[in-house]
Amino acid sequence: MKFLITGATGLVGSELVQLLLAKQHTVHYLTTSKDKIKEQPNYIGFYWNPQLGKIDESCIYGVDVIIHLAGANIANRWTNAYKQEIIESRTLTSDLLFNLLKKTPHQVTQLISASGTAVYPESSTTVYDETTTESEDSFLSNVVKKWEESVTPFQVLGIKVCKLRTGIVLSNKGGALPEMVKPIRFGFGAVMGSGKQIQSWIHIHDLVALYAYVAEHQLEGVYNAVSPHPISNAVLTKTIARTIKKPLWLPNIPEFVMKLVLGEMAYLLFSSKNLSSHKVTDVGFQFEFEAIDKALQDLYT
């Protein structure tokens, strides 16, 4: 198969590219940096500038599946300007791809888009699945709604659309986990708030395997990309400490303290999302890392 990937040089994208190339697929990727354009066997880069509405139309030639990962990092301080960038980096890129496909002959059959779990209500007890219609009123929830709305129109073009609502991605190469590990490693780790907030997570190897699985089976609709076993912040923090063999001795850190440090972005540390992965496993996907201890041991031992 031939893939077109946006966000291919990011944390998830770079792992996904390695997997797809190992499976003997061909990868086209879009980049806003001309310095990152490469042309290698089965791996070819193309330039785009979503802000200016520019895209190299040849990126789509022969492509079967688009995997849309582009989006500004939400783990930066949320100024008003950066909030707008978080939204536009997701919606403008979708619009540019849609307009390209609408006017250009192509053979794309499927678009798989990253999405987020913030759309679900806050809860440490109720388990939510993809049929949930309730949502919370928050900035990130609004981001997810606009993000998913931006890829829905591709269905009008006869393209199957799949949205993967992704939990906390566990990787030792970037993302949230190294930031959790760092203070624990230096003896300053602590549970956040009550520690009861539920973290729905997924090992990066399972996440990229899921993207490949969705493409190979031409799945469509919404899926929660999360491990079958969500855990509390307290369990996650203590399991990290045990895995890297460091003690936890500081008291729990109150939410108001982190709000003073991080501002509105502190939401990420105290949000509680208890999500089901049954829909993913029901279509035959098998997780390699279901339990948090096995996932952390793979990454840090």
Backbone as numpy.savetxt, mean C-alpha at the origin, in Angstrom:
# Nx Ny Nz CAx CAy CAz Cx Cy Cz
3.18 -12.18 -19.48 2.34 -10.98 -19.48 3.22 -9.73 -19.48
2.64 -8.65 -19.94 3.36 -7.38 -19.92 2.62 -6.42 -19.00
3.37 -5.86 -18.05 2.80 -4.97 -17.04 3.28 -3.54 -17.24
2.43 -2.58 -16.91 2.83 -1.18 -16.75 2.64 -0.84 -15.28
3.70 -0.37 -14.64 3.64 -0.09 -13.20 3.94 1.38 -12.94
3.09 2.02 -12.14 3.39 3.35 -11.62 3.90 3.16 -10.19
4.79 4.04 -9.76 5.36 3.87 -8.42 6.29 2.68 -8.34
6.92 2.34 -9.46 7.72 1.11 -9.54 9.01 1.18 -8.75
9.49 2.38 -8.43 10.75 2.49 -7.70 10.54 2.68 -6.20
9.29 2.65 -5.75 8.99 2.78 -4.33 9.20 1.46 -3.60
8.84 1.47 -2.32 9.06 0.30 -1.46 8.36 -0.94 -2.02
7.07 -0.84 -2.27 6.31 -1.97 -2.79 6.64 -2.22 -4.26
6.73 -1.14 -5.02 6.97 -1.27 -6.45 8.26 -1.99 -6.78
9.34 -1.68 -6.08 10.63 -2.30 -6.38 10.61 -3.80 -6.08
9.92 -4.18 -5.00 9.79 -5.63 -4.68 8.91 -6.32 -5.72
7.86 -5.64 -6.14 6.95 -6.22 -7.12 7.65 -6.41 -8.46
8.44 -5.45 -8.87 9.19 -5.56 -10.12 10.09 -6.80 -10.09
10.81 -7.00 -8.97 11.69 -8.16 -8.85 10.92 -9.47 -9.02
9.74 -9.53 -8.38 8.93 -10.74 -8.46 8.44 -10.99 -9.88
7.94 -9.96 -10.53 7.39 -10.12 -11.88 8.48 -10.50 -12.88
9.66 -9.91 -12.74 10.77 -10.27 -13.62 11.21 -11.71 -13.38
11.20 -12.13 -12.10 11.55 -13.52 -11.77 10.56 -14.50 -12.38
9.32 -14.04 -12.55 8.27 -14.87 -13.17 8.29 -14.78 -14.69
9.31 -14.12 -15.23 9.51 -13.99 -16.68 8.48 -13.07 -17.35
7.88 -12.16 -16.59 7.00 -11.16 -17.18 7.82 -9.98 -17.67
7.22 -9.14 -18.49 7.84 -7.90 -18.96 7.25 -6.73 -18.19
8.09 -5.79 -17.78 7.65 -4.66 -16.98 7.99 -3.34 -17.68
6.96 -2.54 -17.95 7.13 -1.14 -18.30 6.85 -0.34 -17.02
7.57 0.73 -16.82 7.28 1.55 -15.63 7.34 3.03 -15.98
6.55 3.81 -15.25 6.50 5.25 -15.44 7.26 5.95 -14.33
8.02 6.96 -14.68 8.78 7.72 -13.68 8.74 9.20 -14.02
8.75 10.03 -12.98 8.79 11.48 -13.17 10.23 11.98 -13.29
11.19 11.08 -13.13 12.60 11.44 -13.20 13.24 10.81 -14.43
13.66 11.63 -15.36 14.27 11.10 -16.59 15.56 10.34 -16.28
16.20 10.66 -15.15 17.42 9.96 -14.75 17.16 8.50 -14.38
15.90 8.18 -14.07 15.56 6.82 -13.64 15.05 5.95 -14.79
15.09 6.49 -15.99 14.62 5.72 -17.14 15.71 4.74 -17.59
15.37 3.47 -17.60 16.28 2.42 -18.04 15.64 1.64 -19.18
16.46 1.04 -19.98 15.95 0.15 -21.02 16.78 -1.12 -21.00
16.22 -2.12 -20.34 16.88 -3.40 -20.17 15.95 -4.49 -20.71
16.45 -5.69 -20.91 15.56 -6.78 -21.34 14.40 -6.94 -20.35
13.21 -6.82 -20.82 11.98 -7.00 -20.04 11.74 -5.93 -18.98
12.53 -4.83 -18.99 12.36 -3.77 -17.99 12.66 -2.42 -18.64
11.59 -1.67 -18.94 11.74 -0.44 -19.73 11.01 0.71 -19.04
11.70 1.83 -18.91 11.13 2.99 -18.26 10.60 4.02 -19.24
9.58 4.77 -18.81 8.97 5.80 -19.62 8.70 7.03 -18.74
8.81 8.20 -19.34 8.65 9.45 -18.59 7.19 9.89 -18.56
6.79 10.42 -17.40 5.50 11.11 -17.31 5.60 12.24 -16.30
4.70 13.22 -16.46 4.60 14.34 -15.53 3.12 14.62 -15.30
2.53 13.95 -14.30 1.08 14.08 -14.07 0.64 15.52 -13.82
1.47 16.32 -13.16 1.10 17.71 -12.90 0.88 18.49 -14.19
1.69 18.16 -15.20 1.59 18.85 -16.49 0.77 18.07 -17.51
0.28 16.90 -17.11 -0.52 16.09 -18.02 0.29 15.44 -19.13
1.58 15.20 -18.89 2.45 14.60 -19.91 2.70 13.13 -19.62
2.67 12.33 -20.68 2.97 10.90 -20.54 3.46 10.37 -21.88
4.48 9.53 -21.85 4.99 8.88 -23.05 3.99 7.79 -23.46
3.27 8.03 -24.54 2.19 7.13 -24.93 2.67 5.73 -25.27
3.93 5.59 -25.62 4.44 4.25 -25.98 4.53 3.33 -24.77
4.35 3.89 -23.55 4.41 3.04 -22.35 3.35 1.96 -22.36
2.27 2.19 -23.11 1.12 1.30 -23.05 1.17 0.20 -24.12
2.12 0.29 -25.04 2.16 -0.65 -26.16 2.38 -2.08 -25.67
1.43 -2.96 -26.02 1.55 -4.37 -25.68 1.24 -4.72 -24.24
0.84 -3.74 -23.44 0.61 -3.98 -22.00 -0.72 -4.68 -21.77
-0.70 -5.68 -20.89 -1.91 -6.42 -20.52 -2.53 -5.90 -19.22
-1.67 -5.57 -18.25 -2.13 -5.20 -16.91 -1.41 -3.94 -16.43
-2.17 -3.00 -15.88 -1.58 -1.82 -15.23 -1.66 -2.02 -13.73
-0.55 -1.82 -13.03 -0.55 -1.83 -11.57 -0.21 -0.41 -11.12
-1.16 0.19 -10.44 -1.10 1.63 -10.13 -0.76 1.81 -8.64
0.52 2.10 -8.38 1.01 2.24 -7.01 1.38 3.69 -6.66
1.33 4.57 -7.64 1.81 5.95 -7.43 1.01 6.66 -6.35
1.71 7.42 -5.52 1.06 8.21 -4.48 2.08 8.74 -3.49
1.94 10.00 -3.11 2.87 10.61 -2.16 2.80 9.88 -0.82
3.93 9.78 -0.14 4.05 9.09 1.14 3.18 9.78 2.20
2.32 9.01 2.87 1.46 9.62 3.90 2.20 9.81 5.22
3.42 9.26 5.33 4.17 9.37 6.59 5.07 10.60 6.60
4.62 11.69 6.00 5.27 12.99 6.11 4.30 13.93 6.80
4.81 15.00 7.42 3.93 15.91 8.15 2.84 16.46 7.23
1.61 16.45 7.75 0.46 16.82 6.93 0.18 18.33 6.98
0.97 19.10 6.29 0.62 20.51 6.08 -0.54 20.55 5.09
-1.19 21.68 4.98 -2.29 21.80 4.02 -1.81 21.53 2.60
-0.62 22.05 2.27 -0.07 21.85 0.93 0.24 20.37 0.69
0.78 19.69 1.73 1.13 18.29 1.54 -0.12 17.41 1.49
-1.16 17.79 2.20 -2.43 17.06 2.09 -2.94 17.08 0.64
-2.83 18.24 0.02 -3.27 18.35 -1.37 -2.41 17.48 -2.27
-1.10 17.42 -1.99 -0.21 16.57 -2.78 -0.56 15.10 -2.61
-0.91 14.69 -1.39 -1.29 13.30 -1.13 -2.48 12.90 -2.01
-3.45 13.79 -2.10 -4.65 13.51 -2.91 -4.33 13.54 -4.39
-3.70 14.62 -4.85 -3.47 14.78 -6.29 -2.51 13.75 -6.85
-1.54 13.31 -6.03 -0.59 12.31 -6.52 -1.29 10.99 -6.85
-2.46 10.79 -6.29 -3.24 9.59 -6.57 -4.28 9.81 -7.67
-4.98 10.93 -7.61 -6.08 11.16 -8.55 -5.61 11.66 -9.91
-4.65 12.58 -9.94 -4.17 13.09 -11.23 -3.50 12.00 -12.04
-2.79 11.11 -11.36 -2.13 10.02 -12.07 -3.15 9.06 -12.68
-4.22 8.79 -11.93 -5.29 7.93 -12.46 -5.93 8.58 -13.68
-6.22 9.87 -13.58 -6.86 10.59 -14.69 -5.99 10.55 -15.94
-4.68 10.71 -15.76 -3.78 10.72 -16.90 -3.76 9.35 -17.59
-3.73 8.28 -16.80 -3.77 6.93 -17.38 -5.09 6.68 -18.10
-6.19 7.12 -17.49 -7.51 6.91 -18.09 -7.60 7.61 -19.44
-7.16 8.85 -19.49 -7.24 9.61 -20.74 -6.36 9.00 -21.82
-5.20 8.45 -21.41 -4.33 7.78 -22.38 -5.03 6.57 -22.98
-5.64 5.75 -22.13 -6.30 4.54 -22.61 -7.53 4.85 -23.46
-8.19 5.95 -23.10 -9.42 6.32 -23.82 -9.13 6.71 -25.27
-7.95 7.29 -25.51 -7.67 7.80 -26.86 -6.67 6.96 -27.64
-6.08 5.93 -26.98 -5.01 5.16 -27.62 -5.41 3.69 -27.76
-5.24 3.10 -28.94 -5.48 1.66 -29.07 -4.59 0.88 -28.09
-5.16 -0.09 -27.42 -4.40 -0.83 -26.41 -5.01 -2.22 -26.21
-4.32 -3.05 -25.42 -4.84 -4.39 -25.11 -4.92 -4.61 -23.60
-5.00 -3.53 -22.83 -5.09 -3.65 -21.37 -6.41 -4.29 -20.98
-6.33 -5.31 -20.14 -7.54 -6.00 -19.69 -7.85 -5.74 -18.21
-6.85 -5.24 -17.48 -7.04 -5.12 -16.03 -6.20 -3.97 -15.48
-6.76 -3.26 -14.51 -6.02 -2.27 -13.72 -6.12 -2.67 -12.25
-4.97 -2.79 -11.60 -4.93 -3.11 -10.17 -4.39 -1.88 -9.46
-5.17 -1.34 -8.54 -4.77 -0.12 -7.86 -4.53 -0.37 -6.38
-3.45 0.24 -5.88 -3.26 0.29 -4.43 -4.39 1.12 -3.84
-4.72 0.83 -2.59 -5.71 1.62 -1.86 -5.38 1.49 -0.38
-6.18 2.12 0.46 -5.87 2.13 1.88 -7.00 1.61 2.74
-6.67 1.36 4.00 -7.65 0.82 4.95 -8.32 1.92 5.77
-7.90 3.17 5.58 -8.44 4.26 6.40 -9.92 4.48 6.17
-10.44 3.95 5.08 -11.86 4.13 4.78 -12.76 3.43 5.79
-12.22 2.41 6.48 -13.04 1.65 7.43 -13.18 2.40 8.76
-14.28 2.13 9.48 -14.45 2.76 10.80 -13.39 2.31 11.79
-13.16 3.15 12.79 -12.25 2.80 13.88 -12.91 1.75 14.77
-12.19 0.68 15.07 -12.72 -0.32 16.00 -11.63 -1.29 16.40
-11.64 -1.69 17.66 -10.72 -2.75 18.10 -11.46 -4.06 18.31
-12.78 -4.02 18.19 -13.58 -5.23 18.43 -14.32 -5.71 17.18
-14.98 -4.80 16.47 -15.70 -5.19 15.26 -14.73 -5.46 14.13
-14.91 -6.61 13.47 -14.07 -6.96 12.33 -14.79 -6.54 11.05
-14.12 -5.73 10.24 -14.74 -5.23 9.02 -14.21 -5.95 7.79
-15.11 -6.17 6.81 -14.68 -6.75 5.54 -15.09 -5.82 4.40
-14.89 -6.30 3.17 -15.07 -5.45 2.00 -16.52 -5.06 1.74
-17.47 -5.73 2.41 -18.88 -5.37 2.22 -19.30 -4.19 3.10
-18.41 -3.75 3.98 -18.72 -2.66 4.90 -19.02 -1.37 4.14
-20.15 -0.77 4.45 -20.50 0.50 3.81 -20.26 1.69 4.74
-20.08 1.41 6.04 -19.77 2.50 6.97 -18.35 3.00 6.70
-18.11 4.24 7.02 -16.75 4.76 6.90 -16.56 5.85 7.95
-15.32 6.19 8.22 -15.07 7.24 9.19 -14.87 8.58 8.49
-15.04 9.63 9.25 -14.87 10.98 8.72 -13.47 11.47 9.11
-12.51 11.25 8.22 -11.13 11.67 8.49 -10.47 12.05 7.18
-9.33 12.70 7.27 -8.60 13.08 6.07 -8.22 11.86 5.24
-7.64 10.83 5.89 -7.19 9.67 5.14 -8.35 8.87 4.55
-9.46 8.84 5.25 -10.64 8.18 4.70 -11.09 8.87 3.42
-11.05 10.19 3.43 -11.41 10.96 2.24 -10.42 10.71 1.11
-9.14 10.56 1.46 -8.12 10.24 0.45 -8.46 8.92 -0.23
-8.78 7.89 0.57 -9.07 6.57 0.02 -10.30 6.63 -0.90
-11.32 7.35 -0.48 -12.53 7.45 -1.31 -12.23 8.09 -2.66
-11.48 9.19 -2.64 -11.12 9.87 -3.90 -10.21 8.99 -4.75
-9.30 8.28 -4.09 -8.36 7.38 -4.76 -9.13 6.29 -5.51
-10.06 5.64 -4.82 -10.81 4.55 -5.44 -11.76 5.07 -6.52
-12.34 6.24 -6.28 -13.22 6.84 -7.29 -12.45 7.15 -8.57
-11.16 7.46 -8.43 -10.37 7.85 -9.60 -10.07 6.68 -10.53
-10.16 5.44 -10.03 -9.87 4.28 -10.89 -11.14 3.55 -11.34
-12.26 3.85 -10.70 -13.52 3.21 -11.10 -13.88 3.45 -12.57
-13.66 4.65 -13.14 -14.04 4.88 -14.54 -13.38 3.96 -15.56
-12.27 3.32 -15.20 -11.62 2.41 -16.15 -12.56 1.28 -16.58
-13.55 0.98 -15.74 -14.51 -0.07 -16.08 -15.31 0.29 -17.33
-15.52 1.58 -17.56 -16.25 2.05 -18.74 -15.51 1.64 -20.01
-14.20 1.49 -19.91 -13.37 1.11 -21.06 -13.29 -0.40 -21.23
-14.08 -1.14 -20.44 -14.06 -2.60 -20.52 -12.88 -3.22 -19.81
-12.28 -2.48 -18.87 -11.12 -2.96 -18.13 -11.55 -3.41 -16.73
-11.10 -4.58 -16.32 -11.38 -5.05 -14.96 -10.58 -4.22 -13.96
-11.24 -3.78 -12.90 -10.58 -2.94 -11.89 -10.55 -3.67 -10.56
-9.36 -3.78 -9.97 -9.20 -4.38 -8.65 -8.51 -3.38 -7.74
-9.05 -3.21 -6.52 -8.51 -2.27 -5.55 -8.05 -3.04 -4.32
-6.76 -2.91 -3.99 -6.20 -3.63 -2.85 -6.02 -2.67 -1.68
-6.91 -2.78 -0.69 -6.85 -1.93 0.50 -5.78 -2.50 1.43
-4.66 -1.82 1.47 -3.46 -2.38 2.08 -3.25 -1.90 3.50
-2.98 -2.85 4.40 -2.69 -2.53 5.79 -1.25 -2.07 5.95
-0.74 -2.10 7.17 0.64 -1.69 7.43 1.58 -2.70 6.76
2.41 -2.21 5.84 3.32 -3.09 5.11 4.59 -3.29 5.92
4.89 -4.54 6.23 6.09 -4.85 7.01 7.26 -5.17 6.09
8.27 -4.32 6.14 9.49 -4.50 5.36 10.64 -3.93 6.17
11.82 -4.52 6.04 12.98 -3.96 6.74 13.73 -2.95 5.86
13.16 -2.66 4.70 13.82 -1.73 3.76 13.18 -0.34 3.75
12.09 -0.18 4.49 11.43 1.12 4.50 10.01 1.00 5.01
9.27 2.11 4.97 7.91 2.10 5.48 7.88 2.26 6.99
6.81 1.78 7.60 6.57 2.01 9.02 7.46 1.18 9.94
7.76 -0.07 9.56 8.41 -0.98 10.49 9.78 -0.51 10.97
10.69 -0.07 10.09 11.99 0.40 10.60 11.86 1.56 11.58
10.82 2.39 11.40 10.60 3.50 12.32 10.11 3.00 13.68
9.41 1.86 13.69 8.99 1.24 14.95 10.17 0.56 15.64
11.03 -0.04 14.83 12.16 -0.80 15.37 13.22 0.13 15.97
13.45 1.26 15.33 14.56 2.15 15.71 14.56 2.52 17.20
13.46 3.07 17.75 13.51 3.44 19.17 13.65 2.24 20.09
13.08 1.10 19.71 13.21 -0.11 20.52 14.66 -0.57 20.55
15.32 -0.51 19.40 16.72 -0.93 19.30 17.63 -0.08 20.19
17.28 1.21 20.34 18.10 2.11 21.14 17.59 2.28 22.57
16.64 1.42 22.96 16.19 1.41 24.34 15.11 2.41 24.69
14.46 2.99 23.67 13.43 3.99 23.94 12.07 3.60 23.36
11.87 2.33 23.14 10.60 1.88 22.59 9.50 1.89 23.64
8.26 2.07 23.18 7.12 2.06 24.09 5.84 1.79 23.31
4.86 1.26 24.01 3.53 1.04 23.44 2.86 2.40 23.26
2.09 2.54 22.19 1.39 3.80 21.91 0.00 3.80 22.54
-0.25 4.81 23.37 -1.57 4.94 23.98 -1.90 3.74 24.84
-3.15 3.27 24.71 -3.58 2.10 25.48 -2.93 0.83 24.97
-2.48 0.86 23.70 -1.91 -0.34 23.09 -2.97 -1.29 22.57
-4.25 -0.95 22.78 -5.33 -1.85 22.36 -5.72 -1.65 20.89
-5.25 -0.56 20.28 -5.63 -0.32 18.88 -5.09 -1.45 18.00
-5.95 -1.89 17.08 -5.63 -3.04 16.24 -4.89 -2.61 14.98
-3.81 -3.32 14.69 -3.01 -3.05 13.50 -3.21 -4.21 12.52
-3.82 -3.90 11.39 -3.95 -4.89 10.32 -2.74 -4.71 9.41
-1.97 -5.76 9.23 -0.65 -5.66 8.61 -0.49 -6.73 7.53
0.58 -6.58 6.74 0.90 -7.61 5.74 2.40 -7.56 5.47
3.02 -8.73 5.39 4.44 -8.84 5.04 4.59 -8.43 3.57
5.64 -7.70 3.25 5.78 -7.19 1.88 5.85 -8.30 0.85
6.40 -9.45 1.21 6.47 -10.55 0.24 5.07 -11.08 -0.07
4.21 -11.12 0.93 2.82 -11.54 0.69 2.09 -10.49 -0.15
2.38 -9.22 0.10 1.68 -8.17 -0.65 2.02 -8.23 -2.14
3.29 -8.34 -2.48 3.63 -8.37 -3.90 3.17 -9.68 -4.54
3.18 -10.76 -3.77 2.64 -12.03 -4.28 1.15 -11.90 -4.56
0.46 -11.12 -3.74 -0.98 -10.91 -3.95 -1.24 -10.11 -5.22
-0.43 -9.08 -5.48 -0.57 -8.33 -6.73 -0.42 -9.27 -7.93
0.59 -10.13 -7.89 0.81 -11.06 -8.99 -0.36 -12.03 -9.12
-0.87 -12.50 -7.99 -1.99 -13.44 -7.98 -3.25 -12.81 -8.60
-3.52 -11.56 -8.20 -4.68 -10.85 -8.73 -4.58 -10.72 -10.25
-3.38 -10.41 -10.73 -3.19 -10.27 -12.18 -3.33 -11.61 -12.90
-2.72 -12.63 -12.35 -2.74 -13.94 -13.00 -4.14 -14.54 -13.03
-4.98 -14.16 -12.06 -6.34 -14.69 -12.01 -7.39 -13.67 -12.43
-6.93 -12.53 -12.91 -7.83 -11.48 -13.44 -8.97 -11.16 -12.47
-8.62 -10.99 -11.19 -9.63 -10.68 -10.18 -10.05 -9.22 -10.29
-11.28 -8.93 -9.89 -11.74 -7.55 -9.86 -12.55 -7.30 -8.59
-12.73 -6.03 -8.26 -13.43 -5.67 -7.03 -12.45 -5.22 -5.97
-12.95 -5.12 -4.74 -12.15 -4.65 -3.61 -11.69 -5.82 -2.76
-10.41 -5.81 -2.37 -9.87 -6.85 -1.49 -9.03 -6.19 -0.39
-9.15 -6.72 0.81 -8.29 -6.28 1.91 -6.95 -7.01 1.82
-5.88 -6.25 1.62 -4.54 -6.83 1.57 -3.95 -6.77 2.97
-4.40 -7.71 3.81 -3.97 -7.77 5.21 -3.81 -9.23 5.62
-2.94 -9.46 6.60 -2.75 -10.80 7.15 -4.05 -11.30 7.79
-4.24 -12.61 7.83 -5.42 -13.16 8.52 -5.41 -12.92 10.03
-4.27 -12.45 10.58 -4.18 -12.31 12.04 -3.75 -10.90 12.44
-4.70 -9.95 12.47 -4.36 -8.61 12.97 -4.01 -8.68 14.45
-3.24 -7.69 14.93 -2.78 -7.71 16.31 -2.89 -6.31 16.92
-2.81 -6.25 18.23 -2.84 -4.96 18.90 -1.47 -4.28 18.81
-1.45 -2.97 19.01 -0.19 -2.24 19.02 0.73 -2.75 20.12
0.15 -3.12 21.26 0.95 -3.64 22.37 1.65 -4.94 21.97
0.90 -5.85 21.32 1.49 -7.12 20.90 2.55 -6.88 19.83
2.28 -5.99 18.90 3.26 -5.70 17.86 4.55 -5.15 18.46
4.41 -4.19 19.36 5.59 -3.56 19.98 6.40 -4.59 20.77
5.71 -5.41 21.55 6.41 -6.41 22.37 7.04 -7.51 21.52
6.39 -7.85 20.39 6.95 -8.88 19.51 8.20 -8.36 18.80
8.17 -7.09 18.41 9.37 -6.49 17.82 10.53 -6.55 18.82
10.25 -6.13 20.07 11.29 -6.11 21.10 11.86 -7.51 21.34
10.97 -8.50 21.38 11.41 -9.88 21.61 12.24 -10.38 20.42
11.83 -10.01 19.22 12.53 -10.48 18.01 13.95 -9.93 17.93
14.11 -8.64 18.27 15.46 -8.04 18.19 16.18 -8.08 19.54
15.54 -8.78 20.50 16.16 -9.03 21.82 16.51 -7.73 22.56
15.51 -6.86 22.66 15.67 -5.61 23.40 14.55 -5.48 24.42
14.84 -4.91 25.61 13.80 -4.76 26.63 12.91 -3.55 26.35
11.70 -3.61 26.86 10.80 -2.46 26.86 10.63 -2.02 28.31
10.99 -0.79 28.62 10.89 -0.36 30.02 10.16 0.97 30.18
9.96 1.69 29.09 9.27 2.98 29.19 7.76 2.78 29.32
7.06 3.69 29.99 5.60 3.61 30.07 4.97 3.91 28.71
3.69 3.54 28.57 2.96 3.83 27.34 2.99 5.33 27.05
3.07 5.68 25.76 3.14 7.08 25.37 1.73 7.60 25.07
1.27 8.63 25.78 -0.09 9.16 25.55 -0.23 9.75 24.15
-1.45 9.71 23.63 -1.71 10.21 22.28 -1.39 11.70 22.16
-1.72 12.49 23.20 -1.52 13.93 23.09 -0.04 14.28 22.93
0.85 13.45 23.49 2.28 13.71 23.35 2.71 13.56 21.89
2.23 12.50 21.24 2.59 12.27 19.84 1.95 13.31 18.93
0.79 13.82 19.31 0.18 14.88 18.51 1.02 16.15 18.57
1.63 16.41 19.73 2.52 17.56 19.84 3.75 17.40 18.95
4.22 16.15 18.83 5.42 15.87 18.04 5.12 15.80 16.54
4.05 15.09 16.20 3.78 14.78 14.80 2.62 15.56 14.19
1.85 16.23 15.03 0.67 16.90 14.50 -0.41 15.90 14.13
-1.19 16.23 13.12 -2.33 15.40 12.72 -1.89 14.00 12.26
-0.65 13.88 11.80 -0.14 12.60 11.32 -0.06 11.55 12.43
-0.15 11.97 13.69 -0.14 11.02 14.81 -1.29 10.02 14.70
-2.29 10.37 13.91 -3.41 9.46 13.64 -2.92 8.07 13.25
-1.82 8.03 12.49 -1.31 6.75 12.00 -0.92 5.80 13.11
-0.51 6.35 14.25 -0.03 5.52 15.37 -1.17 5.02 16.25
-2.29 5.72 16.22 -3.37 5.40 17.16 -4.64 4.89 16.47
-4.60 4.84 15.15 -5.75 4.32 14.41 -5.90 2.83 14.67
-7.15 2.38 14.76 -7.43 0.97 15.02 -8.29 0.40 13.89
-7.72 -0.49 13.10 -8.42 -1.09 11.96 -8.36 -2.61 12.08
-9.49 -3.20 12.40 -9.58 -4.64 12.59 -10.24 -5.24 11.35
-9.43 -5.75 10.43 -9.94 -6.11 9.10 -9.82 -7.59 8.80
-10.77 -8.06 8.01 -10.80 -9.47 7.61 -10.07 -9.67 6.28
-9.40 -10.81 6.16 -8.74 -11.18 4.89 -9.44 -12.36 4.23
-10.64 -12.68 4.70 -11.33 -13.88 4.20 -11.57 -13.84 2.69
-11.87 -12.67 2.15 -12.16 -12.58 0.71 -10.95 -12.98 -0.11
-9.77 -12.60 0.35 -8.53 -12.95 -0.34 -8.28 -14.45 -0.28
-8.41 -15.03 0.90 -8.14 -16.46 1.03 -9.24 -17.29 0.35
-10.45 -16.75 0.30 -11.55 -17.48 -0.35 -11.33 -17.65 -1.85
-10.55 -16.76 -2.47 -10.26 -16.91 -3.91 -8.98 -17.72 -4.14
-8.42 -18.29 -3.06 -7.32 -19.22 -3.22 -5.93 -18.70 -2.91
-5.83 -17.42 -2.51 -4.49 -16.89 -2.20 -4.03 -17.45 -0.86
-2.76 -17.85 -0.81 -2.20 -18.41 0.41 -1.09 -17.49 0.94
-1.23 -17.06 2.18 -0.22 -16.23 2.82 0.97 -17.08 3.25
2.16 -16.55 3.04 3.35 -17.22 3.56 3.59 -16.81 5.01
3.22 -15.55 5.32 3.46 -15.02 6.66 2.13 -14.58 7.28
1.47 -15.53 7.95 0.18 -15.23 8.58 0.36 -14.65 9.98
1.36 -15.13 10.70 1.57 -14.74 12.10 2.66 -13.69 12.21
2.48 -12.77 13.13 3.41 -11.65 13.27 4.80 -12.10 13.69
4.90 -13.11 14.55 6.23 -13.54 14.99 7.03 -14.11 13.82
6.38 -14.90 12.96 7.08 -15.46 11.80 7.50 -14.35 10.83
6.63 -13.36 10.65 6.94 -12.25 9.74 8.15 -11.46 10.23
8.16 -11.14 11.52 9.28 -10.36 12.07 10.58 -11.16 12.10
10.48 -12.46 12.37 11.68 -13.29 12.36 12.28 -13.34 10.96
11.44 -13.38 9.95 11.94 -13.38 8.58 12.69 -12.09 8.25
12.20 -10.97 8.80 12.78 -9.67 8.47 13.97 -9.28 9.35
14.02 -9.82 10.58 15.04 -9.32 11.53 15.88 -10.39 12.20
15.84 -11.62 11.70 16.73 -12.64 12.27 17.44 -13.39 11.14
